[in-house]
Amino acid sequence: MFIYVDPLSNKNRRAWARVCCSCRRGQKARRGLQKSCTQIAGLLIEIRDGTHAAISSMETGTYTVSTGVQALNHTVEAVQKIVEESNKVALMAQNIAAAAEEQSASIEEITATVDEAASLSQEAAAGTEETSAAVEQQNAFMAELAKSSQELSQMASDMQQMVAKYLSE
């Protein structure tokens, strides 16, 4: 429907001015709304990008933790193997030390027996001197062996302490 408006009437001029003013306000509001929408779109893009960055960081962190756990598990296995082998070495050192002590006791008995035989016969004395020299060499060897065994036992004990200290850390 078409309404005729008389452009000369005061009433019409005022109404027309109000319509024009409203249109201008509407245009300004639309421009403000467009600007706000553009800003909101920019903020949404920033939020999306931030979310993607956070997800990527979390994935990287998860991978790093997973890799660290695997490395730690390998380290624990290696330390357990070291402890097992140290225990074996310590046991071997103890067995060697016990054998050396037994041999030392046996050598002392042999020396006593040889000394008795030397007093019984001069002929046996010459043989006894040779045997005694051999026994002394064997004693010296056994003393060195016992000393080495004790050092090996001490090293095994020190190694166990270091492993225990490492495991406790």
C-alpha positions as CSV (number, residue, x, y, z in Angstrom):
1,M,0.0,0.0,0.0
2,F,1.2,3.5,-0.9
3,I,0.7,6.5,1.4
4,Y,1.1,10.0,0.0
5,V,3.1,12.3,2.2
6,D,2.9,16.0,1.7
7,P,6.4,17.3,1.8
8,L,5.4,20.8,2.9
9,S,3.6,19.9,6.1
10,N,5.6,20.5,9.4
11,K,4.3,17.4,10.9
12,N,5.6,15.4,7.9
13,R,9.0,17.1,8.0
14,R,9.5,16.2,11.6
15,A,8.5,12.6,11.1
16,W,10.7,12.4,8.1
17,A,13.6,13.8,10.1
18,R,13.0,11.2,12.8
19,V,13.1,8.4,10.2
20,C,16.3,9.7,8.7
21,C,17.8,10.1,12.2
22,S,16.8,6.5,13.0
23,C,18.3,5.3,9.8
24,R,21.6,7.0,10.6
25,R,21.6,5.5,14.1
26,G,20.8,2.1,12.6
27,Q,23.7,2.5,10.2
28,K,26.0,3.4,13.1
29,A,24.7,0.6,15.2
30,R,25.2,-1.8,12.3
31,R,28.8,-0.6,11.8
32,G,29.4,-1.0,15.6
33,L,27.9,-4.5,15.4
34,Q,30.1,-5.4,12.4
35,K,33.1,-4.2,14.3
36,S,32.1,-6.2,17.4
37,C,31.5,-9.3,15.3
38,T,34.9,-8.9,13.7
39,Q,36.5,-8.6,17.1
40,I,34.6,-11.6,18.5
41,A,35.6,-13.6,15.4
42,G,39.3,-12.6,16.0
43,L,39.0,-13.7,19.7
44,L,37.4,-17.0,18.7
45,I,40.3,-17.6,16.3
46,E,42.8,-16.8,19.1
47,I,41.0,-19.1,21.4
48,R,41.0,-21.9,18.8
49,D,44.7,-21.4,18.1
50,G,45.4,-21.4,21.9
51,T,43.4,-24.6,22.3
52,H,45.3,-26.2,19.5
53,A,48.6,-25.1,21.1
54,A,47.5,-26.4,24.5
55,I,46.6,-29.8,23.0
56,S,49.9,-30.0,21.2
57,S,51.8,-29.1,24.4
58,M,49.8,-31.8,26.3
59,E,50.6,-34.4,23.6
60,T,54.2,-33.5,23.7
61,G,54.2,-33.6,27.5
62,T,52.5,-37.0,27.4
63,Y,55.1,-38.4,25.0
64,T,57.9,-37.0,27.0
65,V,56.6,-38.5,30.2
66,S,56.0,-41.9,28.4
67,T,59.6,-41.8,27.1
68,G,60.9,-40.9,30.6
69,V,59.0,-43.8,32.1
70,Q,60.4,-46.2,29.6
71,A,63.9,-45.0,30.2
72,L,63.4,-45.3,33.9
73,N,62.1,-48.8,33.6
74,H,65.2,-49.7,31.5
75,T,67.4,-48.1,34.2
76,V,65.7,-50.1,37.0
77,E,66.2,-53.3,35.0
78,A,69.9,-52.5,34.5
79,V,70.4,-51.7,38.1
80,Q,68.6,-54.9,39.1
81,K,71.0,-56.9,36.9
82,I,74.0,-55.1,38.4
83,V,72.7,-56.0,41.9
84,E,72.3,-59.6,40.9
85,E,75.7,-59.8,39.4
86,S,77.3,-58.0,42.4
87,N,75.7,-60.5,44.7
88,K,77.2,-63.3,42.6
89,V,80.6,-61.7,42.7
90,A,80.3,-61.2,46.5
91,L,79.4,-64.8,46.9
92,M,82.3,-65.9,44.8
93,A,84.6,-63.7,46.8
94,Q,83.3,-65.2,50.1
95,N,83.8,-68.7,48.7
96,I,87.4,-67.9,47.6
97,A,88.1,-66.4,51.0
98,A,86.7,-69.5,52.8
99,A,88.8,-71.8,50.5
100,A,91.9,-69.7,51.1
101,E,91.4,-70.0,54.9
102,E,90.9,-73.7,54.6
103,Q,94.1,-74.0,52.5
104,S,95.9,-71.9,55.0
105,A,94.9,-74.1,57.8
106,S,95.9,-77.1,55.8
107,I,99.2,-75.6,55.1
108,E,99.8,-74.9,58.7
109,E,99.0,-78.5,59.5
110,I,101.4,-79.6,56.8
111,T,104.1,-77.3,58.2
112,A,103.6,-78.8,61.7
113,T,103.8,-82.3,60.3
114,V,106.9,-81.5,58.3
115,D,108.6,-80.0,61.3
116,E,107.9,-83.2,63.3
117,A,109.4,-85.3,60.5
118,A,112.5,-83.1,60.4
119,S,113.2,-83.8,64.1
120,L,112.9,-87.5,63.5
121,S,115.5,-87.9,60.8
122,Q,118.3,-85.8,59.3
123,E,117.8,-87.4,56.0
124,A,114.2,-86.3,56.1
125,A,115.5,-82.9,57.3
126,A,116.9,-82.1,53.8
127,G,113.7,-83.1,52.2
128,T,111.7,-81.3,54.8
129,E,113.7,-78.1,54.1
130,E,112.7,-78.3,50.5
131,T,109.1,-79.1,51.4
132,S,109.2,-76.2,53.9
133,A,110.4,-73.8,51.3
134,A,107.7,-75.0,49.0
135,V,105.1,-74.6,51.8
136,E,106.4,-71.1,52.5
137,Q,106.0,-70.2,48.9
138,Q,102.6,-71.7,48.9
139,N,101.8,-69.8,52.2
140,A,103.0,-66.6,50.6
141,F,100.9,-67.4,47.5
142,M,97.9,-68.3,49.7
143,A,98.4,-65.1,51.7
144,E,98.4,-63.1,48.5
145,L,95.3,-65.1,47.4
146,A,93.6,-64.4,50.7
147,K,94.5,-60.7,50.5
148,S,93.2,-60.5,46.9
149,S,90.1,-62.4,47.9
150,Q,89.5,-59.9,50.8
151,E,90.0,-57.0,48.4
152,L,87.6,-58.5,45.9
153,S,85.1,-59.1,48.8
154,Q,85.5,-55.4,49.9
155,M,85.0,-54.3,46.3
156,A,81.8,-56.3,46.0
157,S,80.6,-54.9,49.3
158,D,81.4,-51.3,48.1
159,M,79.6,-52.0,44.8
160,Q,76.5,-53.3,46.7
161,Q,76.5,-50.1,48.8
162,M,76.8,-47.9,45.8
163,V,73.9,-49.8,44.1
164,A,71.8,-49.6,47.2
165,K,72.6,-45.9,47.5
166,Y,71.7,-45.4,43.8
167,L,68.4,-47.3,44.2
168,S,67.5,-45.3,47.3
169,E,68.0,-42.0,45.4
